[in-house]
Amino acid sequence: MASFILIHGSWHGGWCFDLVAGRLRAAGHEVIAPDLPGMGGDEAALRAVTLADWAQFAADLCHKAHQRPVILVGHSRGGLVVSQAAECAPEAIDAAVYICAMMLPSGLSRAAFKVQEQLNPNFDAIISPVYGGAGTVVDPALAHAIFAQLSPPDLVAWAMARIVAEPHGPRSTPLELTRERFGSVPRTYIECTEDRTIPISSQRLMQAMVPGAHVVTLASDHSPFLSMPDSLAEALLAVANGASA
């Protein structure tokens, strides 16, 4: 049986994986879905967050996992954490999975990659800075149409009531990756074709920039853990089965 470490994306928390986590646990797997440190904090807490700290936090969870293989999974901005954690502790990670996530090459930050993407004004319109740029928040009244337009309305309302402030520091930090460490961890990219947050064009640009990942395609919005939890769980179980072979 595998251990799944599930790393949430911007403005979210570990709660976003609840439906998928239940399915993975029902199949006998260990699931750890934490809230990243500093999420939703005050100005001091948001400014204190670093990508290196988040990566070490995720790597520590992988080291402490009770079952192998260990599958480290990141959604959206969580992909940054997965990549940097794979650089920190490749020996503790049997596979890395990116769910419509930031899979960027070494030397590039999320903020810098945004300049290379096609304009996404509807997404940009829901984001506002807080604490002088220490973090950002999204408008929950508008975010549902960007994050989860294909998801059940009751689940969307549940999710939008839980989103919190996101620290800006990790988004502006370039990744530091090597072929010998990060490059040694097998990767799967779960692309979501109806994503309005990280459009499929951006997802496929990242796949071209960091080649070598196995690609799984879901006809999902940015929240496949809400819109198609069964399909997402099946994709994750397939990764675990492959890593166990």
N, C-alpha and C positions, 0 to 999 in steps of 0.2 A: 504494500500500500504506500502511496505517495504522501508527501507533505506539500501543500499549496500555500505559498506566502503571497497574499493579494494586496497590492499597493494601489491605493486609490489615486484619482487625478485631482486637478485643481478644484478648490471650493468644496470638495466632497469629503467623506470619511469612510472608514471601513464598513460602515453600515450599507453602503451602496451595493456590496456584494452579497447581502444576506440571502437572496433567493438562490444564487449560484452556489454559495457556500453550503446551504442546506442540501443541495443535490450532490455535491462532492462528498459531504460527510455521510450521506445515506449510502454511498458506494464504498464506504469504509476508509476514506482518506482523512488525514489531518488537515485542517484549514485554519490559518492564522490571517486575520484581516484587520490590522490595527489602524487607528488614526495616527497619521504622521505627527510627530512632535511639533508644537507651535501653531498648528492649524486653528484658526479662529481666535488667536490670542490678541492681547493688547499690542501697542506699538513696540514695546521692548521685546515681547515674545516674537513678533513677526520679524523684527530686524535681526534677532539672534539666529534665525534659521539659516543653515547653509546646506547646500547640496551634499557636501562631504558628510555632514552629520546624518542627513537622511539616508545616504548610501550605507554608512556604517551601521545605522539602526536596522536597515533591511538585511545587511550581511549578517549581523548578530542573530537575527531571527532565523536565518537559514542555517547557521551553525548550530542553533539550539533545537532545530526541528527533530522530531522523534522518529520519523520514517523517511526512507529513501525510495525512489528518487525525490529530490527537492526541486520543486517547480516554482520559480520566482516570476510573478505575473504583475504587469503594470498596465493601468488604464490611463490614457491621455498623458498628462504631464508625468504620471507615474513611470512612464518609460525612461525618463531621465534618471530616476532613482534606480531602476532595474539595471540600466547600462553601467552606471557608476558602481553599483554594488557588485556586478559581475567582474569589474576590474579589481575591486577590493578583495573579493573572496571567490574566485572561480572554482576552487576546490570544494566549496559548500553548495554549489548550484549545479544541478544536472541539466536544467533547461531554463531558458528565459522566454517569456511570452509577452508580446506587446499587443494590447487590445486597442485598436485605433489610437496608438500611442506614439510618443516622441522617441523614435529610433534614429538618433543623429550620430554623425561621425565625430571623432575626436576633434576638439578645437572649436566646435560650434555650440552655441547656446540656443535655448528655445527662443529667446528674444531675437537673436541674430537670424535664426531660421525664418522667423515671421517675415522678414524683409524679402525672402526668396519665394514666399508663397503668393498665390493669387489673392487679391483683395477680398476680404470677408467682412463687409461693413455691418451686416446684421449681427454677427458675433461681436464685433468691436463695440457696437452700440449698447450692449448689455453690461459692459464692464466699467467700473469706476474705481479710481485710486482712493486709498485711505491712508491716514497718518503720513501725509506728505510723500506718498509713493512707497512706503514700507510694505504695503500690501494692496490687494484689490478685492472688491466685492462684485457680485453680479446681482442684477435685478431679478428676483425670483418670479415676478409677474411676467417677465419677458423671456426668461431663460428656458422655459419649458419648450418653446418653439425651436430653440437652437440645440438644446441638449437631448431632447427626448420626444420629438414630434410623432414618433411611431409607437410610443409606449402607452400602456393603459393609463387613463387619466387619474385614477385613484393612486396608482403607484407614483406617478409624476408629482401629484400634490404632496404625497408623503416625502418624496425626495427633496422637492424644492423648499420644504419647511426646514430642512436640515443643513442646507448649504451655509458655509461660513467664509470668513476672510482667508485669503490665500497670500502667503508671503511672496514677495517679489524676488528675493535674492536667488533662490534656486533657478528661476526662469532666466536670469541674466548671467548665470555661471556657465562658461564653456566646459564641456565634457573633457575629461582626460582619460583616454582609452588606449590600450595597446593590443596588438594582434595576439601577443602571447597570453594575455590574461582574459580580457573581455572577448577577444576573438576565438578563444577556446571553448566558449559556452554555446551549445546549440541554441538556435533562436527560431521561434515561430512568430509570425506576424498575422494577427487576426484583423483583416481590414473590414471596414464597415462602409458599404457603398452609399448609404443615404445620410452619412454624417454631415451635419451642418456646422460643426465646431472645428473639426480637423477634416476638411473635405477629402474625398477620395484622391483627388489630384495631389494633395499634400502627402497623403499616406503613401502613394506610389512613388512620389519623388524621394521620400525617405528610404523606401525599399531599394531604389536605384542607387542612392548615396551610400547605403550600408548593405551591400548585396550579401546573399547567402542564407537568408531566412526562408524557412518553409512558410508558404502563404496559405491562409484559410480565408475564404470570402463569405461574409454574412451580409444579407440585404437588410442591414440594421441602421438605426440612428446612432448617435454618439453614446447611447446607453443600452448596449445589448444585454446588460445584466437586468434591465427592466423590460425591454421589448422582446427579447428572445432568450430567456435564461436557460431553457432546455438546450438550445443549439450551442450557446456559449459553454455550458457545462460539458456537452459532448466533445467540443473542440479541445477543452482543457484535459479531459480524460484521455483523449487520443494522444496528446503530448505526453502525459504520464505513462501511457502504455508503451509509447515509442522509447521513452527514456529508460523503461524497465527492461526492454528487450535485450 
